Amino acid sequence: MDDPYLNNLKNEFREYSGEIKTLQKKLLKSNLPEEQSMIIKKIDIIAKEMEKNQRQAAKVTKSRLKEKTKSNRASRID
């Protein structure tokens, strides 16, 4: 399904994934507990944003499928 809004959500998800990978590398290289704590908090925040993104994408996909089904039914009746 080619939908600009869904494509935007996919791109945001990719960006979040990239950020998490970068933070994971920083976490592995870090030796300071304070710095590790900050990185873990950032990862948690990004993970929550990813979850929101996924929920929104699922809602939009479901809505688009309903619209498509309704329009298909309407065109069959005509």
Backbone as CSV, one residue per row, in Angstrom:
resi,resn,N_x,N_y,N_z,CA_x,CA_y,CA_z,C_x,C_y,C_z
1,MET,0.850,-1.159,0.000,0.000,0.000,0.000,0.905,1.233,0.000
2,ASP,0.717,2.070,-1.006,1.534,3.276,-1.108,0.748,4.452,-0.560
3,ASP,1.090,4.846,0.650,0.400,5.928,1.333,1.460,6.874,1.881
4,PRO,1.382,8.157,1.554,2.413,9.101,2.013,2.579,9.128,3.531
5,TYR,1.467,9.067,4.260,1.557,9.117,5.722,2.236,7.860,6.261
6,LEU,1.860,6.701,5.724,2.499,5.455,6.150,3.978,5.442,5.780
7,ASN,4.293,5.963,4.608,5.700,6.043,4.203,6.493,6.923,5.161
8,ASN,5.873,8.009,5.602,6.517,8.892,6.570,6.768,8.164,7.889
9,LEU,5.782,7.393,8.342,5.941,6.631,9.578,7.062,5.596,9.441
10,LYS,7.147,4.955,8.284,8.214,3.979,8.047,9.583,4.648,8.102
11,ASN,9.671,5.827,7.498,10.949,6.553,7.507,11.345,6.960,8.923
12,GLU,10.367,7.409,9.705,10.642,7.761,11.098,11.135,6.547,11.859
13,PHE,10.522,5.398,11.619,10.924,4.169,12.306,12.366,3.809,11.955
14,ARG,12.719,3.960,10.689,14.104,3.690,10.263,15.084,4.625,10.965
15,GLU,14.694,5.889,11.089,15.551,6.854,11.780,15.738,6.459,13.242
16,TYR,14.647,6.075,13.885,14.736,5.632,15.276,15.665,4.426,15.399
17,SER,15.534,3.491,14.471,16.387,2.297,14.504,17.854,2.674,14.375
18,GLY,18.142,3.607,13.491,19.520,4.071,13.316,20.059,4.737,14.570
19,GLU,19.224,5.541,15.210,19.634,6.208,16.440,19.940,5.187,17.538
20,ILE,19.103,4.176,17.635,19.319,3.150,18.669,20.614,2.400,18.404
21,LYS,20.888,2.072,17.162,22.139,1.377,16.834,23.346,2.219,17.237
22,THR,23.272,3.512,16.941,24.371,4.419,17.302,24.539,4.478,18.812
23,LEU,23.428,4.587,19.533,23.492,4.650,20.991,24.001,3.337,21.594
24,GLN,23.643,2.226,20.988,24.139,0.942,21.482,25.657,0.860,21.353
25,LYS,26.173,1.356,20.252,27.630,1.363,20.065,28.298,2.247,21.110
26,LYS,27.695,3.424,21.348,28.238,4.324,22.364,28.194,3.675,23.745
27,LEU,27.121,2.961,24.011,26.955,2.294,25.303,28.045,1.250,25.515
28,LEU,28.349,0.497,24.485,29.380,-0.532,24.595,30.771,0.064,24.801
29,LYS,31.002,1.236,24.230,32.312,1.885,24.348,32.471,2.649,25.660
30,SER,31.366,3.000,26.265,31.396,3.833,27.470,31.805,3.025,28.701
31,ASN,32.603,3.658,29.550,33.026,3.040,30.805,32.461,3.757,32.029
32,LEU,31.881,4.924,31.809,31.352,5.716,32.914,29.899,5.354,33.201
33,PRO,29.585,4.994,34.434,28.208,4.620,34.779,27.192,5.731,34.504
34,GLU,27.579,6.983,34.740,26.665,8.106,34.505,26.339,8.223,33.022
35,GLU,27.367,8.086,32.205,27.169,8.178,30.763,26.326,6.998,30.271
36,GLN,26.584,5.823,30.796,25.801,4.648,30.420,24.334,4.829,30.800
37,SER,24.101,5.401,31.963,22.738,5.649,32.419,22.009,6.607,31.477
38,MET,22.701,7.658,31.067,22.109,8.637,30.143,21.776,7.976,28.800
39,ILE,22.670,7.152,28.311,22.462,6.482,27.031,21.276,5.529,27.123
40,ILE,21.185,4.805,28.216,20.067,3.875,28.405,18.738,4.634,28.450
41,LYS,18.714,5.785,29.106,17.496,6.597,29.150,17.104,7.056,27.750
42,LYS,18.103,7.467,26.954,17.827,7.890,25.579,17.264,6.733,24.756
43,ILE,17.844,5.548,24.944,17.358,4.368,24.224,15.911,4.068,24.617
44,ASP,15.606,4.180,25.903,14.231,3.943,26.373,13.251,4.934,25.744
45,ILE,13.646,6.182,25.685,12.782,7.212,25.098,12.528,6.916,23.623
46,ILE,13.577,6.563,22.916,13.429,6.257,21.494,12.572,5.004,21.308
47,ALA,12.754,4.014,22.158,11.956,2.785,22.063,10.469,3.089,22.262
48,LYS,10.152,3.984,23.178,8.753,4.372,23.393,8.193,5.076,22.155
49,GLU,9.004,5.920,21.538,8.581,6.599,20.313,8.353,5.588,19.193
50,MET,9.205,4.579,19.130,9.040,3.533,18.118,7.730,2.778,18.333
51,GLU,7.397,2.505,19.589,6.140,1.819,19.899,4.941,2.668,19.470
52,LYS,4.989,3.961,19.759,3.915,4.864,19.334,3.786,4.858,17.817
53,ASN,4.934,4.910,17.161,4.978,4.911,15.705,4.323,3.648,15.153
54,GLN,4.648,2.502,15.735,4.094,1.233,15.270,2.589,1.163,15.495
55,ARG,2.141,1.635,16.658,0.695,1.640,16.938,-0.037,2.528,15.934
56,GLN,0.529,3.700,15.661,-0.095,4.630,14.724,-0.129,4.024,13.318
57,ALA,0.947,3.377,12.913,0.994,2.749,11.595,-0.061,1.650,11.490
58,ALA,-0.232,0.873,12.550,-1.237,-0.193,12.544,-2.645,0.395,12.432
59,LYS,-2.906,1.477,13.177,-4.220,2.118,13.118,-4.502,2.660,11.716
60,VAL,-3.513,3.323,11.144,-3.692,3.922,9.819,-3.885,2.831,8.769
61,THR,-3.107,1.780,8.855,-3.236,0.680,7.897,-4.627,0.066,7.982
62,LYS,-5.094,-0.174,9.194,-6.423,-0.739,9.396,-7.498,0.187,8.821
63,SER,-7.355,1.471,9.054,-8.307,2.453,8.551,-8.298,2.484,7.023
64,ARG,-7.105,2.468,6.440,-6.998,2.502,4.971,-7.616,1.250,4.345
65,LEU,-7.415,0.109,4.999,-8.002,-1.128,4.489,-9.522,-1.087,4.555
66,LYS,-10.068,-0.511,5.638,-11.520,-0.362,5.753,-12.047,0.526,4.624
67,GLU,-11.342,1.655,4.388,-11.761,2.570,3.324,-11.742,1.864,1.973
68,LYS,-10.698,1.095,1.741,-10.555,0.391,0.473,-11.670,-0.635,0.310
69,THR,-11.978,-1.351,1.377,-13.041,-2.352,1.340,-14.392,-1.690,1.069
70,LYS,-14.646,-0.568,1.733,-15.903,0.148,1.519,-16.025,0.630,0.079
71,SER,-14.943,1.167,-0.458,-15.000,1.675,-1.841,-15.155,0.526,-2.825
72,ASN,-14.568,-0.632,-2.558,-14.743,-1.792,-3.416,-16.181,-2.285,-3.384
73,ARG,-16.776,-2.316,-2.199,-18.176,-2.733,-2.073,-19.102,-1.771,-2.800
74,ALA,-18.824,-0.476,-2.659,-19.657,0.529,-3.295,-19.571,0.425,-4.823
75,SER,-18.386,0.150,-5.325,-18.234,0.039,-6.775,-18.887,-1.231,-7.308
76,ARG,-18.972,-2.292,-6.512,-19.634,-3.532,-6.942,-21.144,-3.353,-7.001
77,ILE,-21.676,-2.537,-6.103,-23.116,-2.321,-6.045,-23.577,-1.498,-7.241
78,ASP,-22.729,-0.563,-7.637,-23.096,0.316,-8.768,-23.103,-0.486,-10.001
